[in-house]
Structure formats: structure tokens, C-alpha cells
Amino acid sequence: MEVYTTEEQQVEVIKEWWKENGTSVIAGTVIGLVGLFGWRYYNQHQQETMEAASSSYNQVLEQLAKGEAADLEQAQQFVTANKGDAYGDMAALQLASAAVKAGKLDLAAEQLALVASSGDESIRPFASLRLARVLNGQGKADEALAQLGKINNDAFKAQVAEVRGDILLGQGKLEEARDAYQTAADAGGLQGSQELKLKMDDLALPATTTGEAADA
């Protein structure tokens, strides 16, 4: 390692080093600063975008509460503009609910199908379950049953079985409906649905789970 004994030698070495590396140092510094401010701008932009989407979503909820046809159309425009993000998914579910109340089952089915097929994985089962109910309400029992078959989330097992029982009951398939309701009860459905026991009682099916029967 060289030892520089005079200040003049040290200055000359620094000058030579700067001559060789100064440009790359400046460029690196500039790139670093651009990256820093660019990242801050990106984060700020993302935050502003989220706040704007949240505000628009709240406006959609207020509009849907009125239940007017024009408000349904505006909500649909919001869903289209925000397709693929959380606010779009939630707005689609709210729009579907409002559409059912307004008797617009086709619109409800359209929105629920959208979320069930391309929404966030955490809410796809919920959308599929509601879609099955709407399809059944449209007289499309077979399509409704097929939709239920797409739900593989164990957390929805009881709900899926209960809705399946409702559809089968509507088709006059009493024995299959009993089995479906029993499956729902075995999966803990009696704790989550007060109506399930009544449905089971109507079909003269004891409202006990398989486990409870075994304990007895």
C-alpha cells in the first residue's frame, strides 16, 4: 500500500481518482436521488389513488341505498372502472344485493359471476354462494347446483350444503334435501343458521349432528 508523505501527493492522487471515477459517482448519486424521490412520489400517488377510490366507493354505497335505477347504473360504472381491485369487488357485491332487492336478478347474477370468477380469492366462495341463490331464484336450479360445486373452501361447507338442500327441496327431491341439510348440520351449520333447524324439522329430520348422535 502506497504511503503519501506530502499533501501535494495526496491532492494529486485525489484529482486522478476523481478524474477517473467522478462521472460514475455523480451518476450514481443522481440515480439514487431520482430513485428516492421517484419511490416517494409513487407511494404518494398510490395513497392518493386509494383515498380517491375509497371516497368513490362510499359514494356508491350511498347511491345504492337509494335504490334508484340511475344509481344502479352509476354503481355498475364504478365496478367496471375498478375491476380487479378490492373496491371493485366489494362494490359488485353491494350492487348485486341492491339489484336483487330491485328485482333485477340478471344484473345481480352478472355482478356475482364477475367476482366469483375473477375477484379476490378470499371472497370468491361468498360470491359463488350468493350467485347460486340468485340462479336458483331465476329458475336455473341445475346451474345453481353446478355453481355450488365450484366452492372448495371448507369454511363454506355448511353454507354450501344448506343452499344445496334449499335447491333440492325446490326440485321436490326431499330425500336428497334431507341429506344436504344433515351435511350442513354436521359441518356446524346449526350454529351459523337459525333457519337450518326449522328446515330440518319441516322434513322431520332430527336436528342433531352425527357426532351428537354418536355421543347419545
Disulfide bonds with the S-S distance in Angstrom:
none
